């Protein structure tokens, strides 16, 4: 331990520094901390678990797009029916709304089968999803 004299300086309005007062500051030396040779190494950190790989791929992505289209068509027709009734207009037919909602409800499990299964179940589910889309669009939209 030792004592050191330090000048404390304050700025003035002119912008240059002038010594104002001196103060005594006591300095203390801190002990050095070293790791002893007998200290064990810290435990290794385990890597986070790897999520399982799902066989979605391009077919799963395509099936997801088709499923989202079917769900949006179902929700859109329900909203159109409710808004039409609110304004005293006929809106879409109840059968069309029911068919679109049924197609949307059917699309979600079919998409899950396509994105999570392998083999023929996956391909049959993808084909069924496309059939549902084509039938609904052909029967209720382009007729």
Backbone as CSV, one residue per row, in Angstrom:
resi,resn,N_x,N_y,N_z,CA_x,CA_y,CA_z,C_x,C_y,C_z
1,UNK,0.844,-1.169,0.000,0.000,0.000,0.000,0.891,1.234,0.000
2,UNK,0.432,2.212,-0.721,1.176,3.453,-0.744,0.236,4.617,-0.937
3,UNK,0.782,5.769,-0.801,-0.029,6.970,-0.976,0.482,7.718,-2.196
4,UNK,-0.454,8.196,-2.995,-0.107,8.928,-4.195,-0.879,10.231,-4.196
5,UNK,-0.210,11.291,-4.582,-0.892,12.581,-4.674,-1.395,12.743,-6.103
6,UNK,-2.680,13.096,-6.227,-3.300,13.247,-7.537,-3.898,14.636,-7.623
7,UNK,-3.683,15.291,-8.736,-4.294,16.594,-8.959,-5.703,16.397,-9.508
8,UNK,-6.679,17.002,-8.890,-8.037,16.995,-9.427,-8.215,18.309,-10.171
9,UNK,-8.686,18.220,-11.374,-8.791,19.414,-12.198,-10.255,19.703,-12.513
10,UNK,-10.597,20.954,-12.589,-11.944,21.380,-12.943,-11.843,22.307,-14.144
11,UNK,-12.815,22.225,-15.017,-12.818,23.090,-16.192,-13.273,24.497,-15.840
12,UNK,-12.807,25.418,-16.593,-13.235,26.801,-16.390,-14.038,27.232,-17.608
13,UNK,-14.603,28.409,-17.524,-15.418,28.897,-18.637,-14.592,29.149,-19.883
14,UNK,-13.344,29.397,-19.741,-12.527,29.709,-20.913,-12.208,28.461,-21.716
15,UNK,-12.472,27.267,-21.151,-12.253,26.056,-21.912,-10.938,25.372,-21.622
16,UNK,-10.017,26.012,-20.876,-8.765,25.331,-20.569,-8.816,24.853,-19.127
17,UNK,-7.931,23.926,-18.815,-7.939,23.295,-17.505,-6.924,23.953,-16.585
18,UNK,-7.361,24.145,-15.364,-6.451,24.682,-14.360,-6.515,23.792,-13.131
19,UNK,-5.388,23.521,-12.538,-5.434,22.726,-11.319,-6.191,23.489,-10.237
20,UNK,-7.087,22.786,-9.538,-7.907,23.447,-8.535,-7.481,23.049,-7.136
21,UNK,-7.391,21.761,-6.926,-6.999,21.307,-5.603,-6.315,19.958,-5.725
22,UNK,-5.644,19.566,-4.705,-4.997,18.253,-4.688,-5.628,17.436,-3.580
23,UNK,-5.660,16.133,-3.781,-6.224,15.234,-2.777,-5.322,14.019,-2.670
24,UNK,-5.368,13.395,-1.504,-4.598,12.177,-1.316,-5.508,10.986,-1.540
25,UNK,-5.037,10.045,-2.352,-5.787,8.827,-2.636,-4.941,7.653,-2.193
26,UNK,-5.553,6.764,-1.450,-4.847,5.587,-0.974,-5.010,4.481,-2.002
27,UNK,-3.913,3.888,-2.438,-3.973,2.798,-3.409,-3.793,1.472,-2.690
28,UNK,-4.475,0.476,-3.182,-4.415,-0.858,-2.595,-4.110,-1.847,-3.699
29,UNK,-3.187,-2.745,-3.441,-2.886,-3.792,-4.413,-3.770,-4.993,-4.121
30,UNK,-4.437,-5.491,-5.164,-5.300,-6.651,-5.024,-4.491,-7.916,-5.256
31,UNK,-4.796,-8.987,-4.521,-4.051,-10.230,-4.742,-4.431,-10.838,-6.088
32,UNK,-3.484,-11.486,-6.702,-3.734,-12.150,-7.973,-4.450,-13.469,-7.690
33,UNK,-5.480,-13.737,-8.453,-6.233,-14.983,-8.306,-5.819,-15.902,-9.440
34,UNK,-5.313,-17.037,-9.074,-4.915,-18.023,-10.078,-5.637,-19.318,-9.783
35,UNK,-5.819,-20.106,-10.797,-6.460,-21.390,-10.639,-5.420,-22.417,-10.242
36,UNK,-5.693,-23.122,-9.196,-4.742,-24.128,-8.731,-4.705,-25.281,-9.722
37,UNK,-3.594,-25.957,-9.781,-3.433,-27.068,-10.707,-4.352,-28.224,-10.345
38,UNK,-4.706,-28.359,-9.074,-5.545,-29.487,-8.686,-7.033,-29.214,-8.861
39,UNK,-7.409,-27.962,-9.226,-8.820,-27.671,-9.460,-9.296,-28.452,-10.684
40,UNK,-10.450,-29.094,-10.583,-10.942,-29.831,-11.757,-11.443,-28.864,-12.823
41,UNK,-11.412,-29.320,-14.065,-11.963,-28.525,-15.157,-13.471,-28.444,-14.987
42,UNK,-14.044,-27.340,-15.413,-15.502,-27.258,-15.308,-16.160,-28.359,-16.135
43,UNK,-17.324,-28.793,-15.683,-18.022,-29.871,-16.380,-18.403,-29.415,-17.784
44,UNK,-18.256,-30.288,-18.760,-18.637,-29.891,-20.126,-20.149,-29.707,-20.214
45,UNK,-20.528,-28.738,-21.013,-21.939,-28.435,-21.197,-22.476,-29.339,-22.295
46,UNK,-23.587,-30.004,-22.012,-24.193,-30.894,-23.003,-24.836,-30.072,-24.113
47,UNK,-24.738,-30.571,-25.323,-25.346,-29.899,-26.467,-26.863,-30.044,-26.370
48,UNK,-27.597,-29.045,-26.868,-29.057,-29.163,-26.827,-29.513,-30.333,-27.700
49,UNK,-30.626,-30.953,-27.342,-31.079,-32.091,-28.134,-31.463,-31.660,-29.541
50,UNK,-31.197,-32.521,-30.487,-31.503,-32.243,-31.883,-32.972,-32.594,-32.122
51,UNK,-33.746,-31.659,-32.686,-35.150,-31.985,-32.934,-35.265,-33.089,-33.987
52,UNK,-36.309,-33.896,-33.907,-36.443,-34.969,-34.885,-36.685,-34.406,-36.275
53,UNK,-36.147,-35.082,-37.248,-36.296,-34.652,-38.636,-37.642,-35.145,-39.137
54,UNK,-38.414,-34.232,-39.652,-39.709,-34.604,-40.206,-39.591,-34.708,-41.713
55,UNK,-40.208,-35.703,-42.272,-40.070,-35.902,-43.717,-41.016,-35.043,-44.535
56,UNK,-41.146,-33.767,-44.205,-42.063,-32.898,-44.935,-41.614,-32.667,-46.362
57,UNK,-40.469,-32.071,-46.508,-39.916,-31.809,-47.830,-40.814,-30.937,-48.684
58,UNK,-40.637,-31.051,-49.979,-41.421,-30.240,-50.912,-42.880,-30.666,-50.947
59,UNK,-43.120,-31.945,-50.823,-44.499,-32.420,-50.831,-45.246,-31.904,-49.600
60,UNK,-44.574,-31.906,-48.463,-45.190,-31.375,-47.256,-45.454,-29.884,-47.362
61,UNK,-44.536,-29.157,-47.980,-44.740,-27.718,-48.175,-45.920,-27.454,-49.105
62,UNK,-45.986,-28.210,-50.195,-47.090,-28.053,-51.136,-48.424,-28.403,-50.466
63,UNK,-48.433,-29.480,-49.682,-49.646,-29.873,-48.971,-50.041,-28.800,-47.963
64,UNK,-49.079,-28.165,-47.336,-49.379,-27.085,-46.397,-50.025,-25.904,-47.089
65,UNK,-49.548,-25.583,-48.283,-50.142,-24.473,-49.035,-51.576,-24.802,-49.415
66,UNK,-51.813,-26.029,-49.888,-53.171,-26.432,-50.268,-54.092,-26.406,-49.045
67,UNK,-53.591,-26.884,-47.895,-54.399,-26.890,-46.679,-54.735,-25.465,-46.240
68,UNK,-53.775,-24.571,-46.326,-54.032,-23.167,-45.947,-55.060,-22.542,-46.885
69,UNK,-54.983,-22.844,-48.171,-55.966,-22.315,-49.125,-57.360,-22.810,-48.771
70,UNK,-57.490,-24.099,-48.445,-58.796,-24.638,-48.088,-59.334,-24.018,-46.800
71,UNK,-58.470,-23.828,-45.821,-58.908,-23.210,-44.564,-59.324,-21.758,-44.795
72,UNK,-58.561,-21.024,-45.588,-58.920,-19.632,-45.867,-60.221,-19.525,-46.654
73,UNK,-60.459,-20.451,-47.587,-61.725,-20.439,-48.313,-62.893,-20.718,-47.374
74,UNK,-62.715,-21.665,-46.464,-63.772,-21.969,-45.503,-64.071,-20.794,-44.592
75,UNK,-63.018,-20.193,-44.039,-63.202,-19.037,-43.150,-63.789,-17.863,-43.930
76,UNK,-63.331,-17.667,-45.155,-63.841,-16.565,-45.979,-65.321,-16.702,-46.284
77,UNK,-65.764,-17.924,-46.568,-67.186,-18.103,-46.849,-68.048,-17.940,-45.602
78,UNK,-67.537,-18.367,-44.451,-68.281,-18.156,-43.208,-68.422,-16.655,-42.942
79,UNK,-67.352,-15.915,-43.105,-67.401,-14.461,-42.896,-68.336,-13.809,-43.905
80,UNK,-68.269,-14.244,-45.173,-69.153,-13.669,-46.192,-70.617,-13.959,-45.874
81,UNK,-70.908,-15.156,-45.377,-72.282,-15.507,-45.012,-72.780,-14.627,-43.861
82,UNK,-71.926,-14.440,-42.844,-72.318,-13.623,-41.694,-72.477,-12.152,-42.060
83,UNK,-71.590,-11.629,-42.872,-71.682,-10.227,-43.285,-72.905,-10.027,-44.173
84,UNK,-73.151,-10.986,-45.067,-74.334,-10.882,-45.926,-75.614,-10.885,-45.112
85,UNK,-75.695,-11.749,-44.109,-76.882,-11.772,-43.263,-77.022,-10.475,-42.468
86,UNK,-75.903,-9.914,-42.061,-75.940,-8.667,-41.298,-76.485,-7.514,-42.108
87,UNK,-76.263,-7.512,-43.418,-76.756,-6.437,-44.276,-78.057,-6.803,-44.984
88,UNK,-78.638,-7.950,-44.641,-79.887,-8.360,-45.264,-79.724,-8.864,-46.679
89,UNK,-78.555,-9.290,-47.054,-78.282,-9.824,-48.386,-78.196,-11.346,-48.281
90,UNK,-78.421,-12.057,-49.382,-78.444,-13.505,-49.284,-77.079,-14.126,-48.967
91,UNK,-75.998,-13.627,-49.512,-74.677,-14.210,-49.272,-74.556,-15.584,-49.899
92,UNK,-73.490,-16.302,-49.590,-73.308,-17.633,-50.175,-74.340,-18.628,-49.631
93,UNK,-74.594,-19.654,-50.412,-75.538,-20.702,-50.035,-75.022,-21.466,-48.817
94,UNK,-75.918,-21.922,-47.966,-75.521,-22.658,-46.763,-74.794,-23.956,-47.094
95,UNK,-75.190,-24.605,-48.190,-74.507,-25.837,-48.604,-73.070,-25.581,-49.019
96,UNK,-72.858,-24.479,-49.702,-71.497,-24.131,-50.118,-70.618,-23.824,-48.905
97,UNK,-71.199,-23.118,-47.943,-70.442,-22.785,-46.733,-70.102,-24.064,-45.971
98,UNK,-71.088,-24.948,-45.830,-70.859,-26.200,-45.105,-69.809,-27.057,-45.810
99,UNK,-69.848,-27.104,-47.133,-68.874,-27.907,-47.874,-67.469,-27.330,-47.731
100,UNK,-67.340,-26.015,-47.783,-66.019,-25.396,-47.635,-65.469,-25.615,-46.236
101,UNK,-66.323,-25.501,-45.221,-65.867,-25.730,-43.852,-65.479,-27.191,-43.674
102,UNK,-66.250,-28.110,-44.243,-65.901,-29.536,-44.167,-64.572,-29.804,-44.874
103,UNK,-64.364,-29.154,-46.006,-63.085,-29.310,-46.714,-61.923,-28.771,-45.894
104,UNK,-62.128,-27.666,-45.196,-61.077,-27.097,-44.348,-60.774,-28.008,-43.173
105,UNK,-61.838,-28.564,-42.571,-61.641,-29.474,-41.438,-60.941,-30.744,-41.901
106,UNK,-61.248,-31.218,-43.078,-60.600,-32.416,-43.615,-59.158,-32.141,-44.040
107,UNK,-58.863,-30.905,-44.445,-57.531,-30.577,-44.947,-56.463,-30.630,-43.853
108,UNK,-56.819,-30.268,-42.641,-55.812,-30.204,-41.575,-55.242,-31.593,-41.242
109,UNK,-56.068,-32.622,-40.978,-55.463,-33.934,-40.715,-54.757,-34.525,-41.935
110,UNK,-55.266,-34.235,-43.124,-54.566,-34.722,-44.313,-53.186,-34.094,-44.432
111,UNK,-53.087,-32.806,-44.141,-51.775,-32.153,-44.157,-50.842,-32.758,-43.113
112,UNK,-51.378,-33.025,-41.924,-50.539,-33.626,-40.883,-50.034,-34.999,-41.299
113,UNK,-50.858,-35.769,-41.978,-50.403,-37.069,-42.474,-49.303,-36.911,-43.519
114,UNK,-49.458,-35.930,-44.397,-48.440,-35.715,-45.435,-47.127,-35.262,-44.812
115,UNK,-47.192,-34.390,-43.825,-45.956,-33.812,-43.292,-45.270,-34.703,-42.268
116,UNK,-45.976,-35.680,-41.677,-45.367,-36.472,-40.604,-45.219,-37.950,-40.908
117,UNK,-45.778,-38.425,-41.967,-45.678,-39.844,-42.296,-44.798,-40.043,-43.506
118,UNK,-44.471,-41.288,-43.747,-43.686,-41.658,-44.925,-44.417,-42.769,-45.654
119,UNK,-43.961,-43.050,-46.850,-44.514,-44.168,-47.608,-45.834,-43.856,-48.271
120,UNK,-46.636,-44.898,-48.500,-47.888,-44.716,-49.247,-48.907,-43.832,-48.520
121,UNK,-48.896,-43.831,-47.188,-49.846,-42.998,-46.448,-49.640,-41.538,-46.804
122,UNK,-48.410,-41.167,-46.941,-48.085,-39.780,-47.278,-48.609,-39.411,-48.657
123,UNK,-48.369,-40.266,-49.618,-48.760,-39.967,-50.987,-50.271,-40.017,-51.177
124,UNK,-50.934,-40.948,-50.518,-52.394,-41.028,-50.613,-53.026,-39.800,-49.953
125,UNK,-52.456,-39.365,-48.840,-52.977,-38.170,-48.172,-52.788,-36.926,-49.036
126,UNK,-51.658,-36.827,-49.704,-51.426,-35.681,-50.590,-52.402,-35.705,-51.759
127,UNK,-52.635,-36.884,-52.319,-53.591,-36.986,-53.421,-55.007,-36.644,-52.950
128,UNK,-55.381,-37.113,-51.756,-56.706,-36.805,-51.222,-56.866,-35.308,-50.980
129,UNK,-55.819,-34.669,-50.552,-55.859,-33.222,-50.332,-56.095,-32.487,-51.644
130,UNK,-55.429,-32.925,-52.694,-55.637,-32.296,-54.002,-57.039,-32.575,-54.530
131,UNK,-57.554,-33.778,-54.304,-58.904,-34.109,-54.751,-59.925,-33.221,-54.045
132,UNK,-59.760,-33.033,-52.747,-60.671,-32.161,-52.002,-60.636,-30.749,-52.574
133,UNK,-59.457,-30.232,-52.848,-59.333,-28.880,-53.400,-59.999,-28.779,-54.771
134,UNK,-59.722,-29.739,-55.652,-60.264,-29.683,-57.010,-61.786,-29.821,-56.990
135,UNK,-62.305,-30.719,-56.163,-63.762,-30.897,-56.091,-64.437,-29.638,-55.560
136,UNK,-63.917,-29.066,-54.508,-64.534,-27.867,-53.946,-64.461,-26.685,-54.901
137,UNK,-63.304,-26.483,-55.506,-63.183,-25.371,-56.445,-64.039,-25.599,-57.682
138,UNK,-64.049,-26.822,-58.192,-64.832,-27.114,-59.394,-66.323,-27.061,-59.149
139,UNK,-66.773,-27.542,-58.024,-68.205,-27.616,-57.765,-68.800,-26.274,-57.314
140,UNK,-68.092,-25.571,-56.449,-68.680,-24.368,-55.861,-68.133,-23.062,-56.417
141,UNK,-67.029,-23.085,-57.140,-66.449,-21.827,-57.608,-66.524,-21.685,-59.133
142,UNK,-66.359,-22.787,-59.876,-66.341,-22.673,-61.334,-67.572,-23.314,-61.973
143,UNK,-68.607,-23.476,-61.256,-69.794,-24.098,-61.830,-70.717,-23.061,-62.365
